[in-house]
């Protein structure tokens, strides 16, 4: 079997690895983490890295094929570059002095959660449940997964509303694509200054 090239080369079209190639990559690249999956400067192709990480969980029964495909989607269309993890409760956990296990500001599940919040489908409740199921399926601590889920249910409306306003702006002014040049923060009104 020919060796699959995991390095990132922008000049070539992306070809996802087959199931047999993924089996081989899982045995060769055992130390890949979510840090490499979300680092745009990584020497490896992020789309392949996320597939290898998820394939490891799929092979041990942590996630099913449907979950595998749904977590890959934001990486295949480039949304992971825009995702900032703001819809997931990383901010709340950092305020409490609790850091994520890898020290990264987003993980695979929070990228998917951002993607769901950005599109507005499925509903916020289903997006939050999918986040919880993905966290547990990927082997994250169940207690912290539930803490994050309850935080999302309690405070996630703020991120949901921000994404909905941004989506309305895109629809109204004709901007399309998954990576708009809009910030998540609200625009502040400038104070009028009187000439002296």
Beta strands, then each sheet from edge to edge (+ up, - down):
end
